[in-house]
């Protein structure tokens, strides 16, 4: 009966996704949907959808996780590389090479054997940068492109030897940095990754990203969006309901008091610290333009409020390891203490 239910679920998921689950995986201690998506090198979103889960869904030891179609084989009792090569009509030596194995290599039950592609290269444990080329179109500007590609404006200018006065014309070639930030170890599922703001966190949570904020002490959550911020993340609640939930976490008030939080973005759990104080914006005026009034006694000026209908004027601050204040450029001791707490340090 259990098998029939599993197959029925797999078929339903396949219809919804047009992705065939290749096999079922039994969750082990320390697993998460994000880790499993990386382990099998499948889309995190596809993995969630095929299992009917959400970004914040938990996972228990022994749970069955359907893996969307992938060119790999999970080792069963009696398997050998030779048998697997015959099963998939593959060249034996090619199969060994794809898996960094030789003819004397043993297989363990549950082990992944890749059937094509460079799946077995060791991933770097440190952040690294590659570069893409972008051809400009009419109307492009450096600020908008920096937002589009999720990289700091100053970085885009620097790698292209450009500045504030540079005018872009259609057909120009721009060098676009692509930051690769490998997942780092967490103390346990209760804690977040301890990611440096300057080399890691700001690229895992780029401008435009929507994510979940989980209060470290109460476990309560709300959704937020990073809308700007260079020295730390300037964020806004996504909806009025999210604003209400955030206010509840901070005791019913918008305050500069800081709390340890976990930022959950694209399956990554990151140690952070936040304050709920609304500042620098006007909910009733267009974001990014001059406005005569801004929250937090900011006076007239540039409106840091892009998310409308959330009952929140402006933005609130989320800090990560080594992030600093915008006005002083200094590290906040209280924020950094909270980040260590959220990371289990």
C-alpha positions in Angstrom: 0.0 0.0 0.0 2.8 2.4 0.9 4.5 1.7 -2.4 1.3 2.4 -4.3 0.9 5.7 -2.5 4.5 6.6 -3.3 4.1 5.8 -7.0 0.8 7.7 -7.1 2.5 10.7 -5.6 5.4 10.4 -8.0 3.1 10.3 -11.0 1.1 13.3 -9.8 4.4 15.2 -9.2 5.6 14.2 -12.7 2.4 15.6 -14.3 2.8 18.9 -12.4 6.5 19.2 -13.1 7.1 17.3 -16.4 10.1 15.9 -14.5 10.3 12.2 -13.9 11.4 11.2 -10.4 14.3 8.8 -11.0 14.3 7.2 -7.6 13.4 7.6 -3.9 16.0 8.6 -1.3 15.7 7.9 2.4 16.7 10.9 4.5 19.7 10.6 6.8 20.7 12.5 9.9 21.7 16.0 9.0 19.9 16.1 5.7 17.9 19.0 4.4 16.2 19.5 1.1 18.9 22.0 0.1 21.7 19.5 0.9 20.0 16.8 -1.0 19.5 19.0 -4.0 23.3 19.7 -4.0 24.2 16.1 -3.3 22.2 14.9 -6.4 22.9 18.2 -8.4 19.2 18.8 -9.1 17.2 22.0 -9.0 16.3 22.9 -5.4 12.9 24.3 -6.6 12.2 21.1 -8.6 13.1 18.9 -5.6 10.7 20.9 -3.4 7.9 20.8 -6.0 8.2 17.1 -6.7 7.9 16.4 -3.0 5.1 18.9 -2.3 7.3 20.9 0.0 8.2 24.6 0.7 11.5 26.3 1.3 11.1 26.1 5.1 9.9 22.5 5.2 11.7 20.3 7.7 13.0 16.8 7.1 13.1 13.8 9.4 15.4 10.8 9.4 13.7 8.1 7.4 11.5 10.4 5.3 11.3 9.4 1.6 12.5 12.1 -0.8 11.7 11.8 -4.5 14.7 12.8 -6.7 13.7 14.5 -10.0 15.2 12.8 -13.1 19.0 12.8 -12.9 21.7 10.9 -14.7 22.9 8.9 -11.8 22.4 5.5 -10.2 22.1 4.7 -6.5 24.0 1.6 -5.6 22.0 -1.4 -4.5 23.2 -4.7 -3.0 25.3 -6.7 -5.5 26.1 -3.7 -7.7 29.6 -3.3 -9.2 30.9 -0.7 -11.7 31.0 -3.4 -14.3 27.3 -4.4 -13.8 26.3 -0.7 -13.8 28.1 0.0 -17.1 26.3 -2.9 -18.7 22.9 -1.9 -17.2 23.2 1.6 -18.8 25.1 0.4 -21.9 28.1 2.5 -21.0 31.8 2.1 -21.6 33.3 0.6 -18.4 36.4 2.9 -18.4 34.3 6.0 -19.1 32.1 5.2 -16.1 35.1 4.7 -13.8 36.5 8.0 -15.0 33.3 9.9 -14.3 33.4 8.7 -10.8 37.1 9.0 -10.0 37.3 5.2 -9.6 39.3 2.3 -10.9 38.6 -1.4 -11.6 39.3 -2.3 -8.0 37.1 0.4 -6.4 34.3 -0.8 -4.1 30.8 0.4 -4.0 28.6 1.0 -0.9 24.9 0.6 -0.8 23.3 4.0 -1.3 26.3 5.5 -3.0 25.8 7.7 -6.0 27.3 6.6 -9.3 27.2 9.4 -12.0 26.4 8.4 -15.5 27.5 11.5 -17.4 28.9 14.9 -16.9 31.7 16.3 -14.7 29.8 15.5 -11.5 32.7 14.4 -9.4 35.0 17.5 -9.4 35.7 18.7 -5.9 33.9 21.9 -5.2 36.0 24.7 -3.8 35.5 25.4 -0.1 36.2 29.1 -0.6 34.2 31.7 -2.5 35.4 32.3 -6.0 34.5 34.6 -8.9 34.0 33.9 -12.6 33.0 36.4 -15.3 30.2 36.6 -17.9 30.0 39.0 -20.8 26.9 41.2 -21.2 26.0 43.2 -24.3 24.2 46.4 -23.5 20.9 47.4 -25.0 19.3 50.8 -25.4 18.3 52.3 -22.0 20.8 50.2 -19.9 22.6 51.9 -17.1 25.2 50.6 -14.6 22.9 51.0 -11.5 20.0 49.1 -13.0 22.4 46.4 -14.3 24.0 46.0 -10.9 20.5 45.3 -9.5 19.7 42.9 -12.3 22.8 40.8 -11.8 22.8 41.0 -8.0 26.2 42.6 -7.6 27.3 45.9 -6.0 27.2 48.9 -8.2 30.7 49.9 -7.2 32.0 46.4 -8.1 30.4 46.5 -11.6 32.0 49.9 -12.2 35.4 48.8 -10.9 35.7 45.6 -13.1 34.7 47.6 -16.2 36.9 50.7 -15.4 33.7 52.9 -15.4 32.2 55.4 -13.0 29.2 57.5 -12.1 29.5 59.6 -15.2 29.8 56.7 -17.6 27.0 56.6 -20.3 26.2 53.2 -21.8 25.4 52.7 -25.4 23.7 49.7 -27.1 26.3 47.1 -28.1 28.9 47.7 -25.4 30.5 44.7 -23.8 30.4 44.6 -20.0 32.3 42.2 -17.8 29.9 40.8 -15.2 31.2 39.1 -12.0 29.6 35.9 -11.0 30.2 35.0 -7.3 30.2 31.3 -6.3 29.6 30.8 -2.6 29.8 27.2 -1.6 27.7 26.0 1.3 29.6 25.9 4.6 29.1 23.6 7.6 26.5 24.5 10.3 26.8 23.6 13.9 23.4 22.0 13.6 20.0 22.5 11.9 19.2 25.1 14.6 22.0 27.4 13.5 23.0 29.3 10.4 26.1 29.5 8.2 28.6 32.0 9.4 29.1 33.9 6.1 31.2 37.0 5.7 29.2 39.9 4.3 31.7 41.2 1.9 32.8 37.9 0.2 29.8 35.6 0.8 26.5 36.8 2.3 25.8 39.8 0.0 26.0 37.4 -3.0 23.9 34.7 -1.4 21.2 37.3 -0.6 21.6 39.9 -3.5 19.3 42.9 -4.0 15.9 41.7 -5.1 15.9 38.5 -3.1 12.9 37.5 -1.1 13.6 35.3 1.9 12.3 34.1 5.3 13.6 35.6 8.5 13.4 33.3 11.5 13.8 34.8 15.0 16.5 32.7 16.7 14.8 32.7 20.2 11.1 32.4 19.4 11.3 30.6 16.1 8.7 33.0 14.7 9.1 33.9 11.0 8.2 36.5 8.4 9.0 37.2 4.8 11.3 40.1 3.7 13.0 41.4 0.6 16.4 43.0 0.2 15.8 46.2 -1.7 19.2 47.9 -1.3 22.2 48.2 1.1 25.9 48.1 0.5 27.4 47.8 4.0 24.6 45.6 5.2 21.3 44.4 3.8 18.5 47.0 3.8 15.2 45.1 3.7 11.5 45.5 3.7 8.7 43.2 4.9 6.9 41.7 1.9 3.3 42.2 3.1 1.4 43.9 5.8 1.0 40.5 7.5 4.8 40.2 7.5 5.1 43.6 9.1 2.7 42.6 11.8 4.6 39.4 12.5 8.0 41.2 12.6 6.6 43.8 15.0 5.3 41.0 17.2 8.7 39.5 17.4 10.1 42.8 18.7 7.5 43.1 21.4 5.0 45.1 19.5 7.3 48.0 18.5 9.6 49.1 15.7 12.9 49.5 17.5 16.7 49.6 17.0 17.0 46.7 19.5 18.9 43.9 17.8 18.0 40.2 17.8 19.8 37.1 16.4 18.0 35.7 13.4 18.4 33.1 10.7 17.9 34.2 7.1 16.6 31.4 5.0 17.3 32.2 1.3 17.1 29.6 -1.5 17.6 26.8 0.9 20.6 28.4 2.7 20.3 29.1 6.4 22.5 32.1 7.3 23.4 33.5 10.7 22.3 37.2 11.0 21.2 39.9 13.2 18.3 42.4 12.7 16.6 45.5 14.1 13.0 46.2 13.4 13.2 50.0 13.2 11.6 51.5 10.1 13.6 54.3 8.6 14.6 56.2 5.5 11.4 55.9 3.5 7.8 56.9 2.8 5.2 54.1 2.1 3.0 56.7 0.2 5.6 57.9 -2.2 7.5 56.3 -5.1 10.6 54.4 -4.2 13.9 55.7 -5.4 12.7 59.3 -5.9 12.8 62.4 -3.8 10.2 62.7 -1.1 9.4 65.5 1.3 9.2 63.1 4.4 11.0 59.9 5.4 10.6 57.8 8.5 13.1 57.8 11.4 13.6 61.6 11.3 15.5 61.3 8.0 13.7 64.4 6.6 13.3 65.0 2.9 15.4 63.0 0.4 15.8 59.8 -1.6 13.0 57.4 -0.7 14.3 54.0 0.4 10.8 52.4 0.2 10.1 50.1 -2.8 7.7 47.5 -1.4 4.2 49.1 -1.2 1.1 48.0 0.8 3.2 46.5 3.6 2.3 49.2 6.3 6.0 49.9 6.7 7.8 53.2 5.9 11.2 52.6 4.5 13.4 49.7 5.4 15.0 47.8 8.4 18.5 46.5 8.8 19.9 43.0 8.6 23.6 42.5 9.4 25.9 39.6 8.7 29.5 38.7 9.7 31.7 41.8 9.4 29.0 44.0 7.9 29.1 47.7 8.9 26.9 50.7 9.5 26.2 52.9 6.4 26.8 56.2 8.2 30.0 55.4 10.1 31.4 52.4 8.3 32.0 50.7 11.6 31.0 47.3 12.9 28.2 47.0 15.4 29.2 45.0 18.5 25.6 44.1 19.3 24.9 42.8 15.8 28.1 40.8 15.6 27.4 39.2 19.0 23.9 38.2 17.7 25.4 36.7 14.5 27.7 34.5 16.6 24.8 33.3 18.6 22.8 32.5 15.5 25.8 30.6 14.1 26.4 28.7 17.4 29.9 30.3 17.8 
